């Protein structure tokens, strides 16, 4: 799968990938990515 850089989705991916982000941020980022995947792929 292509890695998205930039914009909301790229930021969400980076948040998920970074081990330092908070649990809340991770769950929000996961949702963003899931929504994007469902809508665009």
C-alpha positions, 0 to 999 in steps of 0.5 A: 500500500502506498504511504501517504505523506502530507495532509490529514492522512499523512499526518495520521499515518505518522502519528500511528507510526510514532511510538511517542504519540498518546493513545487518544491521538493514536485512536483518532489517527486510526479512525482518520486512516480507516475512513480514508481507506474506506472512502478512497481505496 
